[in-house]
Each structure stands twice: as C-alpha cells, then as structure tokens.
Amino acid sequence: MQMEMQMPTKKDEHKNSSQRDLILKHMTDRGPITPIDALHLYGCLRLAARIFELRRDGHKIAMETVTSPSSKVHWARYWLE
C-alpha cells in the first residue's frame, strides 16, 4: 500500500501560522520552549519546522541540545536571543 503525498492547503498554512504566533509569544513571555512543551501546550508536532519558519521571518532564535542526566535521551530547547 502506497501513501500519497498531499500538498499543504490554506488551512494547513493557517494552522502553522497560528502555531508560529503561539510559539513566538511563548518565547517572548515565558522563555525557552521544547518540543514536549509545544506539543502539550499548542498541539504542535513539528516545533523544529515552526522554528525554521520563524527564523526565515527574521527572528533570532538560539538552540541548545539538552541531554537527560539519567539516560541518553536528548532534545532541543529554543529561545529568543
């Protein structure tokens, strides 16, 4: 069974735009954000994609990779510079 790739729709772009706005507001008002924060707070499964779009729009966003002290799990943390 083959899955077909679908082109993004205007609805998808609006959703992405809304998520970008929420993520930018989060970083402005609350500070750093992680993928788990973005998922739980804003339903955003692709934080890195939204960060890419915000950077493309001219926002200066820093990132660090965080590693759990108790395991080899790591994730990104983003904040406004």
N, C-alpha and C positions, 0 to 999 in steps of 0.2 A: 504494500500500500504506500503510495507516494503522497506527500503533503504538498499542496500548492502554496507558493509564497504569495501573500497578498500585499498590495501597495497600501501605504498608510492613507487613511482617509482624513477629511477635515475634522471629524470627531476625534480621531487619534491625536491630531496636532493640537486641538483644543485641550485635550486631557493632558498632553505633555506640557503645554504652556501653563496650565493651571498647576501642575506639579512643580514646574520650574519656579513659578511665583511663590509657592508654599516653601520650597526648599531654600530659596533666596531669603525669604522672610525669616525662616528658622535660623539660618546662619547669621543674619543681621541682629535678630532679637535674642536668640538663645545660645549662639556659638556653634561649635562643631557638630557635624552630623555624620552618622554611619549608615551603611545600608540597612541594618536592622531598624534603626530609628526611622528611616524613610519608609520602610515597609509598614511598620506598625502605626506610625502617625499619619502617613499620607497615602498609603496603598501603592507606593512606588517600588516596583520590582527592579528597575534599572537606574539606580542612582548614578552610576558612572556615566550613563548616556545623558542624563539631565545635567550633570556637572560639565560634560563636554559642551553641551548647548549653551550653558551659562558662560563658560569661558569664551566660546565663539562670539557671544554677545558683548564681550569686553570685560566681564567680571574677573577680578584677580582672586583665584581660589587656590589655596595650598592644600597639600595632601600628605599624609604620612601613613605608613603601613604599621598597624598595631598587631602584635603577636601575643596571644594568651600565654600567661606565665605557666599555666598548668597543662598546656597541650601545644601542638604545632599548628593550631588554627590561627589564621591571620585575616585581617580585614582592613579596609581603608577608612580613614577619618578625614573629612574635608572641612575647611573653614575659610572665611573671607580674610584676605591679607589686609 
